[in-house]
Amino acid sequence: MEAYHYILFGVVAFLFAAVGHGGASGYLALMALLGFAPEEMRPTALALNLLVSATSFWLFYRAGHFRWSLFWPFAVASIPFSFLGGWLMVDTVVYRKLLGVFLFLPVVRFFIEHDKDQFSHRSSSLYGSLGIGSGIGFLSGLIGIGGGVLLSPILLLLRWADQKQTAAVSALFIFVNSAAGLAGQWSKGIVLPPAMGGLVLTAFAGGLLGGWLGAGTFSQRVLKYILAIVLLLASVKLLFT
């Protein structure tokens, strides 16, 4: 790999960590463009997801944005289904295209709606959270992502959390989901690329800076637009790679 390839992974980690994501969809897009072996892509993306999401979560948690009551129903439902999705070996083309369309819809709304730093809160639904968590978990394990790009827009559009609370909940959700998905793949054997050490270092550096700015310096408005960019990147990746 060239030096700038590692930098690209660091940039992806920075953008995703700023909104509480691990960056799996971005890593998968880069690996597809750089010609990584197919058997390396899912486990590599999930491993980097674990590192970056954990870093991002810790920074958002320290800043006081995490809500346990919102998090746990999604996690309880998602973990077993993420393991199942990671264990299955099926053709994921249809799932990828549908998810690409799904992720593009909130991008349009985030860009056209008026900016509002004030948050209008609605109480979350336990059964709704369990259902959403199980669906996201299964699709995440199947495709090889942590699920944050699916959970974040749902939380925001349902107004169950503001932008920084969403980032904190998504970061831990991604961590446990990625661990379960990686465990499902590990049970059938995984392959990591020779450049894994360098990817870990650059992703950690990018994730640390992104999480620090996202948790403290960036405003709700800035995070909204970063999330829109992240979702757009993920949508394009799913639709066209």
ZIMOMO-V582918 format. One record per helix or strand of 3 or more residues. SS is the DSSP state (H for helix, E for strand). FROM is the first residue (numbers start at 1). LEN is the number of residues. If there is no record, write none. Layout:
SS,FROM,LEN ; SS,FROM,LEN
//
This chain:
H,3,15 ; H,24,11 ; H,38,25 ; H,68,20 ; H,93,20 ; H,126,18 ; H,148,11 ; H,163,24 ; H,196,22 ; H,220,21
//
